[in-house]
Each structure stands twice: as structure tokens, then as C-alpha cells.
Amino acid sequence: MQENKMEPNEVKATEAETVKEKAAPKAEKTDKKKVGKLEEELAAANAKAEELNERYVRMLAEYDNFRKRTAKERDGIYADAYMDALTSILPVLDNLERAESCEDAEALKKGLELTLKSFRDTLEKMGVKEIEAMGASFDPNVHNAVMHVEDDAYGENEIVEVLMKGYQKDDKVIRYSMVKVAN
């Protein structure tokens, strides 16, 4: 019989292999637990990302619908306001057409006066006001000076003639008054 003699290094290597073999099942169990836990965390993170993505897509669709709806409403409001303004002005056109067919000079003059009054009333109902100019001090915010005259009878920057009336609605100027300014 032959005896197996091992070198001391070989004995240590064999013992280490035995220890590894015994420890391997424990390490595999621990690794499997860690992998399982990481897979659960990954699945939870993926589910959360999917949920957030769905919320984002829904919110984006809601915003797009809101934008389209408000644009449509804005266009509708503009169209309604435009129609209201035209409806208010049409009676003035009717009166002018009637005046065109009038042959009596005195009746024509009276009709034009009434038509002008009607038109001014319509503008007033729409909130449009005439810009006061004659005798007022020149204001570049509402007046447009197109002529200048030197005259000692008038004060500094006094408006002496209105060439074309100006109009405004609230604080917004629709048309500047074209005026002649003194000194």
C-alpha cells in the first residue's frame, strides 16, 4: 500500500477548497436574496416611471386641449365683438342711404343731423369718446401736431385748430387728433 503524502501547501489548498465548498451555498443564498431584492426594486422603479410617464402624457394632452379650447373661445369672442360693432353701425348706413334718395334740401339737412347724432350715440354706447383738443394744451399722447403757428394771441403749446378729430376707448387711442399748435 502506498501512502499518499501531501506537501504542506497542498494540504492548505485542499482545506481552502473544502471551506469554499461549504461556504458556497451560503454565499449563493445571500447573492440570490440580494438579486431578488434588486429585481424587486427595479420592477418598482419601472412601475413608478411608467406611472409618471402616463401622468405626463395625460397632462400634455389636457394642456393641448386647453390651448385649443381657449384659442377657439378667443376667436369666438373676437367674432362676436366684431359682429356687435357692425350691428351697431348698420343703422347709420341705412339712414345715409335714405338721405341719398332725399330731394328736399331742408329734409336732407335735418336727416344728416339726426344721422350724425345717431352715429355719435352709437360710438358712445361702444365706449368711444372724442379726444378734446380745441383750446387744450398739446399732449403728444393723444394729439398729432401737423402744423405750427406763431401767434401771441395764444398761449404756449395751445391747440388753435383741429384738422381731424381723434378718438379713444378707455385709455387706448384709436386715432390721434391732428392739430395745429401755437408758439
C-alpha positions, 0 to 999 in steps of 0.5 A, a space after each residue: 500500500 502506498 501512502 499518499 503524502 501531501 506537501 504542506 501547501 497542498 494540504 492548505 489548498 485542499 482545506 481552502 477548497 473544502 471551506 469554499 465548498 461549504 461556504 458556497 451555498 451560503 454565499 449563493 443564498 445571500 447573492 440570490 436574496 440580494 438579486 431578488 431584492 434588486 429585481 424587486 426594486 427595479 420592477 418598482 422603479 419601472 412601475 413608478 416611471 411608467 406611472 409618471 410617464 402616463 401622468 405626463 402624457 395625460 397632462 400634455 394632452 389636457 394642456 393641448 386641449 386647453 390651448 385649443 379650447 381657449 384659442 377657439 373661445 378667443 376667436 369666438 369672442 373676437 367674432 362676436 365683438 366684431 359682429 356687435 360693432 357692425 350691428 351697431 353701425 348698420 343703422 347709420 348706413 341705412 339712414 345715409 342711404 335714405 338721405 341719398 334718395 332725399 330731394 328736399 334740401 331742408 329734409 336732407 339737412 335735418 336727416 344728416 343731423 339726426 344721422 350724425 347724432 345717431 352715429 355719435 350715440 352709437 360710438 358712445 354706447 361702444 365706449 368711444 369718446 372724442 379726444 378734446 383738443 380745441 383750446 387744450 394744451 398739446 399732449 403728444 399722447 393723444 394729439 398729432 401736431 401737423 402744423 405750427 403757428 406763431 401767434 401771441 394771441 395764444 398761449 404756449 403749446 395751445 391747440 388753435 385748430 383741429 384738422 381731424 378729430 381723434 378718438 379713444 376707448 378707455 385709455 387706448 387711442 384709436 386715432 390721434 387728433 391732428 392739430 395745429 399748435 401755437 408758439 
